Amino acid sequence: MSINSNGIFELKKGVNNVTIPIADGVTDVKITQEDPNEVLHGIYIVGPAGGGTNIWIENLNIENQADGSIIKFSGTDNFLTIKGTNTINYGNNYDYNAAVINVGEGLTLEGDGTLTVKNTGTLTCAAIGVDQEHFSSAPNITINSGTYDLWVNDDGAAIGCSASSTVGDIIINGGNITVHSVNGAGIGSTGGSPGAGQLDSGNSNSSVGNIIIGKNATINATSVWGAGIGTGSGHSQANNIKIHAEANVVVTSLHGENIGRGVTGILINEVEYFDINVDNTQTLYNPLQIQHGTQTNQRINVYINSMQTKDLKGSIPNEADKAQMAALSNSPEKQAELQAILDAAKDMTLADARVTTVDNAKVAIRVVEGALEYALNEATNMGAYLQRLEYTDANVTTMGENVQNSESTIRDADMAKEMTEYTKFNILSQASQSMLAQANQNSSAVLGLLQ
């Protein structure tokens, strides 16, 4: 069973234990399933050796029990497009050496569907990444869109490395991504070889390049011994971690850093947060960090942008401007005039705005509109930060009350213990005195008889 041309390929009911190779030269193939409610077993989809293919998957429901990537890419310039609802799992009774989805020499994932990948074996590999012992290259992994729920039960990263492997850059421009690993990072490098998960044992010999999280990404990442985003445990390594200030990132790690290092992990550079200016230049800066817990990275990052007039610029062209331009299609002169106003306002700050002429006034109006939009956005952000701080304050207050109650309970227990000890020694003392008194009385009675 093979795929030799572009088009749609359907997995029929009851098809199990088959390998489906895609021939070289096939660039666009969609793989669907006749009955998505049926779980198929032993299905292996193998991309062209030369790469350059886009595999679409729609409503697949596969669970394999034998080692081997369920979807395996080779070469470069490959795409995986997610449509519908897809579940691609490894069973829980095997030690797997191959990533569930092997990215080959580089893979881009996108689409408007959902993909669930669960690797529930032991000593497991990545959900989306490379196989164990992979050192031949450092492929990049890019996710542009889609919804993902990726779970790795043991060592591998959910997105990134397996044990003793290398991955290049992991770039997440968008999508809704939920990831979990035990010893590996949720996104990044992996955990150690057998024994990792103990504070300083095991060496995963695993490394990842740059991890870049874009503005439109929504990520919920968890790990036990690795970082949520960054390195796994067992001396694994990551180079840079860069996260857009507006990305929606919720990350937790039980023993490692939420973002950065897993237990004994190595992060070459500290975590950076960035924003993109109107002119598409990248600005890296450090947020105001408010620590609100006892563990590393339990903090709120607050980004406060400048509100000086020199930093308030005109708004960039929006949909209303495009509609106005389209409405002026029969008047090239007015189109050119409007375009000139938009171009001038985009680069002008509120401090430079002038109303000395009619044209200057038109540009100044655009600049004021942009400044108002900027100020309103900042006010909205500050309101969101205040609401989050109020919630955090209430949560910390509750935690403090719980700690105080626990301390009071411990103090009461200690007092009860001391009172028990005091009562015990008091009883022993009284018993000793009573026995001594009785002994003295016996001696006195004998002496009385002798007299």
C-alpha positions in Angstrom: 0.0 0.0 0.0 1.7 3.2 -1.2 0.9 6.7 -2.3 2.3 7.5 -5.8 0.5 10.7 -6.8 -1.0 13.9 -5.3 -4.5 13.7 -4.1 -6.7 12.2 -1.3 -5.8 8.8 0.3 -8.4 7.2 2.6 -7.7 4.6 5.3 -10.6 2.1 5.1 -12.3 0.4 8.0 -10.4 -2.5 9.5 -7.1 -1.5 7.9 -4.3 -2.4 10.4 -0.6 -3.2 10.4 0.3 -1.4 7.2 3.2 0.9 6.2 2.2 3.6 3.8 5.2 5.1 1.9 4.8 8.3 -0.1 6.8 8.2 -3.3 9.4 10.9 -4.2 7.9 13.7 -6.2 4.6 13.6 -4.4 4.2 17.1 -3.0 0.6 17.4 -1.7 -1.4 14.4 -0.3 -4.3 14.4 2.1 -4.8 11.3 4.3 -8.2 10.7 5.8 -10.0 7.9 7.6 -13.3 6.3 6.6 -14.5 5.8 10.1 -12.8 8.3 12.6 -14.5 6.5 15.5 -12.5 3.3 14.8 -9.0 3.1 16.3 -6.5 1.8 13.8 -3.4 0.0 14.8 0.0 -0.5 13.2 -0.3 2.4 10.8 3.0 4.0 9.7 3.0 6.9 7.2 6.5 7.5 5.6 7.1 10.7 3.7 9.3 10.9 0.6 13.0 10.4 1.1 13.7 13.7 -0.7 11.3 15.8 1.4 9.4 18.7 -0.1 6.0 17.4 0.7 2.9 18.6 2.4 1.0 15.9 4.2 -2.6 16.8 5.2 -4.2 14.7 7.9 -7.9 14.8 8.7 -9.8 12.9 11.3 -7.1 10.2 11.8 -7.4 7.9 14.9 -4.3 5.8 15.3 -2.6 4.0 18.2 0.5 1.9 17.6 2.1 -0.6 20.0 5.4 -1.2 18.1 8.4 1.1 17.9 8.5 3.4 14.9 7.3 6.9 14.1 3.6 7.0 13.1 4.3 9.9 10.7 7.9 10.1 9.5 9.3 12.9 7.4 12.7 12.9 5.6 14.6 15.7 3.9 13.7 19.4 4.1 10.9 21.7 3.2 8.1 19.5 4.7 4.7 20.6 5.9 2.1 18.8 8.1 -1.3 20.4 7.7 -3.9 19.6 10.4 -7.5 19.4 9.5 -10.4 18.1 11.5 -9.8 16.1 14.7 -6.8 13.8 14.8 -5.5 11.4 17.6 -2.1 9.8 17.1 -0.9 7.8 20.1 1.7 5.3 21.3 0.4 2.6 23.6 1.7 2.2 27.1 3.4 -1.2 26.9 6.7 -0.5 25.1 9.9 1.4 25.3 9.9 3.6 22.2 13.0 4.9 20.5 11.3 6.9 17.7 9.4 10.2 18.0 5.7 9.8 17.4 6.0 12.4 14.6 9.5 12.6 13.2 10.2 16.0 11.7 13.0 14.8 9.4 15.4 17.6 8.5 12.8 20.3 9.3 9.0 20.5 9.6 6.4 23.3 9.6 3.0 22.5 11.2 -0.1 24.5 10.5 -3.9 24.2 9.8 -7.2 24.9 11.6 -7.7 21.4 13.0 -6.7 19.6 16.3 -3.9 17.1 16.9 -3.7 15.0 20.0 -0.4 13.0 20.5 0.2 10.9 23.6 3.3 8.9 24.2 2.5 6.7 27.2 5.4 4.3 27.0 8.5 4.3 29.2 11.9 5.9 28.4 10.0 7.6 25.6 10.8 9.9 22.8 9.4 13.3 21.8 5.8 13.6 20.6 6.9 15.9 17.8 10.7 15.9 17.2 13.5 13.5 16.4 14.4 9.9 17.4 16.8 9.0 20.1 20.5 9.1 19.2 19.8 11.7 16.5 22.9 13.7 15.9 23.1 13.8 12.1 21.5 17.3 11.9 19.7 19.9 13.9 16.3 20.3 12.2 14.0 23.3 12.9 10.4 22.9 14.1 8.0 25.6 13.2 4.3 25.8 14.3 2.2 28.5 12.6 -1.4 27.5 13.6 -3.6 24.7 14.8 -4.6 23.2 18.2 -2.3 20.7 19.8 -2.5 18.5 23.0 0.9 16.7 23.3 1.7 14.4 26.3 5.0 12.5 26.9 5.0 10.1 29.8 8.7 10.0 30.5 11.9 11.4 29.1 11.2 13.1 25.8 10.1 16.7 25.2 6.6 17.1 23.9 8.0 19.3 21.2 11.7 19.0 20.5 14.4 16.5 21.6 14.5 12.8 22.5 17.3 11.4 24.6 20.8 11.9 23.1 19.5 14.0 20.2 19.8 17.5 18.8 17.1 19.8 17.5 17.7 23.3 15.9 15.3 26.2 16.5 11.8 25.7 17.7 9.7 28.6 16.4 6.0 28.9 17.5 4.4 31.8 15.6 0.8 30.8 16.5 -1.5 28.1 17.5 -3.1 26.8 20.8 -0.6 24.4 22.3 -0.9 22.3 25.4 2.2 20.2 26.3 3.4 18.0 29.1 6.5 15.9 29.9 7.9 14.3 33.0 11.7 14.5 32.7 11.9 16.5 29.5 10.8 20.1 28.8 7.3 20.7 27.6 9.0 22.5 24.7 12.8 22.1 24.3 15.3 19.5 25.2 14.7 16.2 26.9 15.3 14.6 30.3 18.1 12.3 31.3 18.7 8.7 30.6 17.5 6.1 33.2 17.9 7.6 36.6 17.0 11.2 35.7 14.4 12.6 37.9 16.8 12.2 40.8 18.4 15.5 41.5 21.8 15.0 39.9 21.9 11.7 38.0 21.6 10.9 34.3 22.9 12.8 31.3 20.5 13.2 28.5 23.2 14.5 26.1 20.4 16.5 24.4 20.4 20.1 23.1 18.1 22.5 21.3 18.9 25.8 19.6 16.7 28.8 20.0 13.1 28.6 21.3 11.1 31.5 20.0 7.4 32.1 21.0 5.6 34.6 18.8 2.8 37.1 19.6 -0.1 34.9 18.4 0.9 31.8 20.3 -1.1 30.4 23.2 0.8 27.9 25.2 0.1 25.8 28.4 3.2 23.9 29.2 4.0 21.6 32.2 6.8 19.4 33.3 7.9 17.6 36.5 11.7 17.6 36.4 12.2 19.7 33.2 11.3 23.3 32.5 7.9 24.0 31.0 9.7 25.8 28.2 13.5 25.3 28.0 15.7 22.4 29.0 14.9 19.0 30.4 16.6 17.4 33.4 19.8 15.5 33.2 22.2 18.3 32.0 20.3 18.9 28.8 20.9 22.2 27.1 19.1 25.1 25.3 20.6 28.2 23.7 18.2 31.1 23.7 14.6 31.5 24.8 12.7 34.5 23.4 9.1 35.1 24.2 6.9 37.9 22.7 5.5 40.2 25.4 1.9 39.6 24.2 2.1 35.8 23.8 -0.4 34.0 26.1 2.0 31.7 28.0 1.1 29.7 31.1 4.0 27.5 32.2 4.6 25.4 35.3 7.3 23.0 36.5 7.3 21.1 39.7 11.0 20.9 40.4 12.6 23.0 37.6 12.2 26.6 36.4 8.9 27.3 34.7 10.7 28.9 31.8 14.5 28.2 31.5 16.3 25.3 33.2 15.1 21.9 34.2 16.8 20.2 37.1 20.6 20.4 36.3 19.7 21.8 32.8 22.0 24.3 31.1 20.6 27.5 29.5 23.3 29.4 27.6 21.5 32.8 27.7 18.9 34.1 30.1 15.2 34.3 29.0 14.4 37.4 26.9 11.0 39.0 26.2 10.5 41.1 23.1 8.1 43.2 21.2 7.8 44.2 17.5 7.7 47.9 16.6 5.7 49.4 13.8 8.8 49.3 11.5 9.2 45.6 12.3 12.4 46.0 14.2 12.7 43.8 17.3 13.1 45.4 20.7 14.3 43.2 23.5 13.7 44.4 27.0 13.3 43.1 30.6 9.9 43.3 32.3 9.1 44.5 35.8 9.1 41.1 37.7 6.9 40.8 40.8 7.7 37.6 42.7 4.6 36.2 44.3 5.6 32.7 45.4 8.3 30.7 47.1 9.5 28.9 44.0 11.7 30.1 41.1 9.8 32.0 38.3 6.6 32.3 40.4 6.3 35.9 39.3 4.3 38.3 37.2 6.0 40.0 34.3 4.7 43.6 33.9 5.5 45.4 30.7 5.0 49.2 30.9 5.7 51.0 27.7 6.7 54.6 27.4 3.9 57.2 27.4 6.1 60.2 26.4 5.0 62.2 23.5 8.1 61.3 21.6 7.0 57.6 21.7 3.4 58.1 20.7 3.2 57.5 17.0 0.5 57.6 14.4 -1.6 54.5 13.9 -0.6 52.1 11.1 -3.1 51.6 8.2 -6.1 49.6 9.3 -9.1 48.0 7.6 -11.0 51.3 7.6 -8.1 52.9 5.7 -8.0 50.1 3.2 -11.8 50.5 2.7 -11.4 54.2 2.2 -8.6 53.6 -0.3 -10.8 51.2 -2.2 -13.6 53.7 -2.3 -11.3 56.2 -3.9 -10.3 53.9 -6.7 -11.9 56.2 -9.2 -9.8 59.1 -8.0 -6.1 58.4 -8.1 -5.2 61.9 -6.9 -7.3 61.5 -3.7 -5.8 58.0 -3.2 -2.3 59.4 -3.5 -3.2 62.2 -1.0 -4.6 59.7 1.5 -1.6 57.4 1.1 0.8 60.4 1.7 -1.1 61.2 4.9 -1.0 57.6 6.1 2.7 57.3 5.3 3.6 60.6 7.0 1.5 59.8 10.1 3.0 56.3 10.5 6.5 57.6 11.2 5.6 60.9 13.0 5.4 61.1 16.8 3.0 63.3 18.8 5.9 65.6 19.7 6.5 66.3 16.0 2.9 66.9 15.0 2.1 70.4 13.7 -1.1 72.1 12.4 0.6 75.0 10.5 -1.0 73.9 7.2 -4.1 72.0 6.2 -1.9 69.0 5.1 0.0 69.1 8.4 -3.3 69.2 10.3 -4.6 66.1 8.4 -1.4 64.2 9.3 -1.6 65.5 12.9 -5.2 64.1 13.2 -3.9 60.7 12.3 -1.1 61.0 14.8 -3.5 61.9 17.5 -5.7 59.0 16.6 -2.8 56.7 16.8 -1.6 58.2 20.1 -5.1 57.7 21.6 -5.2 54.1 20.4 -1.8 53.5 21.9 -2.8 55.1 25.3 -6.1 53.2 25.4 -4.2 49.9 24.8 -1.7 50.7 27.6 -4.6 51.6 29.9 -6.3 48.3 29.1 -3.0 46.5 29.7 -2.6 48.2 33.1 -6.1 47.3 34.0 -5.4 43.7 33.2 -2.2 43.8 35.3 -4.1 45.4 38.2 -6.8 42.7 38.0 -4.2 40.0 37.9 -2.3 41.6 40.9 -5.6 41.8 42.8 -6.2 38.2 42.2 -2.6 37.3 43.1 -2.9 39.4 46.3 -6.1 37.6 47.3 -4.4 34.3 46.5 -1.3 35.2 48.5 -3.4 36.4 51.4 -5.2 33.0 51.4 -1.9 31.2 51.2 -0.6 33.3 54.2 -3.7 32.5 56.2 -3.3 28.8 55.4 0.4 28.9 56.4 -0.6 30.7 59.6 -3.3 28.1 60.3 -0.8 25.3 59.7 1.8 27.0 61.9 -0.9 27.3 64.6 -1.8 23.6 64.3 1.9 22.6 64.5 2.3 24.9 67.5 -0.8 23.3 69.2 0.6 19.9 68.4 4.0 20.8 69.9 2.2 22.2 73.0 0.1 19.0 73.3 3.3 16.9 73.1 5.0 19.0 75.8 2.0 18.8 78.0 1.9 15.0 77.5 5.6 14.8 78.4 5.1 17.1 81.5 2.1 14.9 82.7 4.1 11.7 82.1 7.0 13.0 84.2 4.6 14.4 86.8 3.0 11.0 87.2 6.4 9.2 87.4 7.5 11.7 90.1 4.4 11.3 92.1 4.6 7.5 91.8 8.2 7.5 93.0 7.3 9.6 96.0 4.4 7.3 96.8 6.6 4.2 96.6 9.3 5.9 98.8 6.7 6.8 101.4 5.4 3.3 101.4 8.9 1.9 101.9 9.5 4.3 104.8 6.2 3.2 106.4 7.3 -0.5 106.3 10.6 0.3 108.1 8.7 2.3 110.7 6.3 -0.6 111.3 9.2 -3.0 111.9 10.9 -0.7 114.3 7.6 -0.3 116.2 7.3 -4.1 116.6 10.9 -4.3 118.0 10.2 -1.7 120.6 
